[in-house]
Amino acid sequence: MEQDRLLRQKVRELLENGELPITPPDSTWGGPGGGGRCVVCGMPVGAKEMGVDLEYRPAAGTPVCMPMHVHCFSAWDSERHMSPAPLPSAPPSPSPTPPIGEFKQADEFGAKS
């Protein structure tokens, strides 16, 4: 469907521009819309429509609520999983294995010689 393709393209653009988060929300609610503008398509989520509200609670500051239509939420959720995630910091390098000649032999009581 052309509309689905266009919606997914819009979501990808919003994700790439940082206007939509890739990370999962702290809380999610669903139910009849409250009239807020959908952060994906910009249209109101009316009381006769089902909507999804995503809440993000930053460590400092006011929580942010992001209303979406159900179909816009579905497109966002699918696209964010396909979006390249930020690379995690590299784990610390393990200590190099000592050369074979440096291994200590344990005696029968576990003491190393």
C-alpha positions as CSV (number, residue, x, y, z in Angstrom):
1,M,0.0,0.0,0.0
2,E,1.3,3.4,-1.0
3,Q,0.1,5.1,2.3
4,D,2.0,2.6,4.4
5,R,5.1,3.1,2.4
6,L,4.8,6.9,2.7
7,L,4.2,6.6,6.5
8,R,7.2,4.4,7.0
9,Q,9.3,6.8,4.9
10,K,8.1,9.7,7.1
11,V,9.0,7.8,10.3
12,R,12.5,7.0,8.9
13,E,13.1,10.6,8.2
14,L,11.9,11.6,11.7
15,L,14.2,9.0,13.3
16,E,17.2,10.0,11.2
17,N,16.6,13.7,12.1
18,G,16.3,12.8,15.8
19,E,12.7,14.1,15.9
20,L,11.5,10.7,17.1
21,P,13.4,8.5,19.6
22,I,14.8,5.1,18.7
23,T,14.7,4.0,22.4
24,P,11.6,2.4,23.9
25,P,9.5,4.7,26.1
26,D,9.5,4.6,29.9
27,S,5.7,4.1,29.8
28,T,3.1,3.4,27.1
29,W,-0.7,3.8,27.3
30,G,-3.3,3.0,24.7
31,G,-7.0,4.0,24.4
32,P,-9.3,6.6,22.9
33,G,-7.4,9.6,21.7
34,G,-7.3,12.8,23.7
35,G,-7.1,15.2,20.9
36,G,-3.3,15.7,20.9
37,R,-1.4,16.0,17.7
38,C,0.3,12.8,16.5
39,V,4.1,13.3,16.6
40,V,4.4,11.2,13.4
41,C,1.7,12.6,11.0
42,G,0.7,15.8,12.8
43,M,-3.0,15.1,12.7
44,P,-5.1,15.1,16.0
45,V,-5.7,11.7,17.6
46,G,-9.5,12.1,18.1
47,A,-11.7,10.6,20.8
48,K,-13.2,8.2,18.3
49,E,-9.8,6.9,17.3
50,M,-7.5,4.6,19.2
51,G,-4.2,6.2,20.1
52,V,-1.0,5.4,21.9
53,D,0.8,7.7,24.3
54,L,4.5,7.2,24.8
55,E,6.1,8.8,27.9
56,Y,9.7,9.5,28.3
57,R,11.0,10.6,31.7
58,P,14.4,12.3,31.5
59,A,16.7,12.1,34.5
60,A,16.2,15.8,35.1
61,G,13.2,17.7,33.8
62,T,9.6,17.3,32.9
63,P,8.3,14.0,31.4
64,V,7.5,14.2,27.7
65,C,4.3,12.6,26.3
66,M,4.2,11.7,22.6
67,P,0.7,10.9,21.3
68,M,0.4,8.7,18.2
69,H,-2.3,7.0,16.1
70,V,-2.1,3.3,16.4
71,H,-1.0,2.9,12.8
72,C,1.7,5.6,13.3
73,F,2.9,3.8,16.4
74,S,3.1,0.6,14.5
75,A,5.2,2.2,11.8
76,W,7.4,3.9,14.4
77,D,7.9,0.7,16.4
78,S,8.8,-1.3,13.3
79,E,11.2,1.3,11.8
80,R,13.0,2.0,15.1
81,H,13.9,-1.7,15.3
82,M,15.3,-1.6,11.8
83,S,17.1,1.7,12.4
84,P,20.8,1.4,13.1
85,A,21.2,1.7,16.9
86,P,23.9,3.8,18.4
87,L,27.0,1.7,18.9
88,P,27.6,0.7,22.5
89,S,31.0,1.7,24.0
90,A,33.5,-1.0,23.5
91,P,34.0,-3.3,26.4
92,P,37.4,-3.1,28.1
93,S,40.0,-5.3,26.5
94,P,40.8,-8.4,28.5
95,S,44.2,-8.8,30.0
96,P,46.6,-10.5,27.6
97,T,47.1,-14.1,28.2
98,P,50.6,-14.6,29.7
99,P,53.0,-16.6,27.6
100,I,52.9,-20.3,28.3
101,G,56.2,-20.2,30.1
102,E,54.8,-17.8,32.7
103,F,51.9,-20.0,33.9
104,K,52.5,-21.1,37.5
105,Q,51.8,-24.7,38.4
106,A,49.5,-25.3,41.4
107,D,50.5,-28.0,43.9
108,E,48.0,-30.4,45.3
109,F,46.8,-27.9,47.9
110,G,46.2,-25.0,45.3
111,A,49.3,-23.1,46.2
112,K,51.2,-21.8,43.2
113,S,54.9,-22.4,42.9
